[in-house]
Amino acid sequence: MAMADWVQRQVSKPPRWSDAEFKAIQELLGPPPRSSEFARWRVRLYCGRIREVRRSRSQERPDGGVTDQVRCTECGLAPSVIVAFEPLVGDG
């Protein structure tokens, strides 16, 4: 089977959810968060690289809870624990 045939069959399949199901899920999840609800942080990962991450403003630190680990996009270390951080001022 050619790749193009397989792709064509995949995209021609009906959607998994009906419009009513999709709307019900949207109502359960609520509106998407606004960008103003997030704070930006510069974090140093265990692998030594530095990344910028966004976290909810309700969190005092970017390394708390389930979000204390980040995948390093450069070396691929996943998860890479946050070992140091600083807030970025002037974010919007």
N, C-alpha and C positions, 0 to 999 in steps of 0.2 A: 504494500500500500504506500502510495506516495505521501510525503509530508503535507503537501497542499490539500490532498483529499481528506486527510485526518483533521487538519485545521478547519476545513470547510464544514465537516460534520460537527465539530465541537461548537463552532459559533452559530450553527443553525439550530442547536438544541434550545428548547424553551427555557425561560428563566426559572430558577429554582423556587422563587417566591411569587405569589400573586401580589397584585397591587395592595390588596387589603392586608395581607400578611406583612408587607414591607411597611405600610403606614403604622401598623400595630407595633412593630419593632421600633420605629422612629419615635412613637409616643412613649414607649418604655424608656428609651435611652435619653430622651429630652433633647433640647437644642445643643448643637456643638458648642464647645467652650470658645469664648472670644480670646483673641491673642492677648488682651489686656489682663487675662486671668493667669498668665504665666510669667515667671521670672526666668531670666537667662543667667547661666552660671558657666564659669570656665572651670573645668575639672581636669585633674591629672589622674590618669588611669594607672593601674598596677604595672602595665607594660611600659610606662614612662611617657606615653604620648599625651598631648593636651587636646581636649575637645570642648566645644560649647554645647551645652544641653539646655533644654527647657523643662521646667518643673512647675507644678501648680504653686501659686503664691501662698497657698495655705500651708505648704511645707516650709519649715524654717531652714532646712538643709537639703541639698540635692542628693545626699547619700542615705536618706532614711527610707524605711519601708521596703517595698518590693522593687524600688527603682534605684537601689544602691549599686547596681551592676549595669554596665553599658558594653555593647559590642564595639570593639575598636575597628574602625573602618579601614585602617592602614595595615595592621598586622593580622586582623581577623580573630584575635583573641576574644572568645565569647564564653562566658562573661568576663569582662575585665573590671575589677573592683575599683571604685573611686577612692583614691588615697588622699587627695587634697582638693580643695575647691575655693573659689572666691566669687562673689556676686558681680555681675556686670552692671554698672550703673548706666542710667540713660536709656534703658531698654523701654520699648513701648508696646 
